[in-house]
């Protein structure tokens, strides 16, 4: 379920939740459920676990849209990573990393960068 605001009788403003996947959008009211004709495409989203650790910690990054060529960075410092599948990467916190956001960048489709919602704290 996503958070939303009612803009008008015919319009909603929706925040795409972490972990959302590509698919049709359904809106349910007391009058019934309406489903979009076309799929909404989610390109990149992610979550990081654990949220803190020292250099050398293996971090699991769950999300959507990862590729074998995805680049993982901890606050701008590139990490070694393992591509598990389009929904999961693991990365090792580099010695040079500092506390900050974790990013995953794809240079091949789906192109873009996903950024962690919170900082990874290097301990």
N, C-alpha and C positions, 0 to 999 in steps of 0.2 A: 504494500500500500504506500502511496506517495503522499507527501504533504501538498496541499493545494490552497489556493485562494479563489473565491468566486469573483470574477471581474464583472460579469453581466449575466443575464439570463441565458446567453448562448456562448459564454467564454469563461474558461478556467485558466489560471496560471498554476503550473505544476512544477515542483522540484523533483528532478529525476533522482531516485534514491540510490545509494551505493549498492552494487550488486545487481542493478537492473540489467535486463538482457533485451536483445532485439526481438520485437514482436508487435502484435496488434495492441492497441490501447483500448481498454474497456472502461466506461464510466457508468456507475450504477447509481440510480436515484430511486425514490419511492415509485416512480412511474415505470421503472424497468432498467434494462442495461442496453447501452449503445456501444458498438464496437467499431473501431476505425476500419475503413476499407483497405488501407495500406499499412504496412508495418512501420513502426518507428525504429530507426537504427541507432543503437548505442555503439559508439566507436571505442572509447576507452574509459574505463573506470577502475578504481583499485582500492584495496585496503591492505595495511601492513601489519604483520605480527611476528615477533613482539614489537612493541612501540619504543623500546629502548634496549641498549646493550653496548658492550665495548667493541672495539675493532675485532674482526674475526667472527662476530656473531652471524649465524645464518638466519636470514629473515625470509619469511614466506610472504609473497605478494599475490593476493587473490584479486581477480578482476575479470574484465572482458576485453577481448580484442588484442591480446598479446601475440607477438610473432617471434620466430626464432631469432630475428635480428633486433629485437627490442633492446634498448640501452637503458640501464638502471643507474640512477645517480642519487647519492645521499648528499643533500645540500650542495649540489654542483660537482661532487667528486664521483667519477665513474667507478662502479662496482663490478666485480666479476659476477656473472649470473648464469643460471641454468634455466633453460626453457623447458618447462614440464608439459604445458599445453596452452591453448589459447586463453585459458582461465587461471593459469598459475605459473609463477616464476619463483625461483629462490635466488637470493643474492647474498653476498658476503660483505659486511660492513668494512669499507676500506680503512686503513690506518689513518689516512689523511682526512677522513670525514669529520664533519662537525655537526652539532645539533641543527636540524632544519628539516625541510620538506624532502620527501622521496619522490622522484619522478621516474616515469617509464615513458620513453619516446620511441615511436615507430617511424621509420623512414620509408617503409613499404606499407601498402594498404592493410589495415586502416591507418592512415597517416595521422599523427597527432601526438600530443603529450598528455598523460594523466598525472595529476599531482595529488599526493596524500592530503587528506583533510586536516591532519594534525602533524606536528613536527615529530620526527624520529629523534629521540634523545640519546646522544652518544655519551656513554658513561665511562 
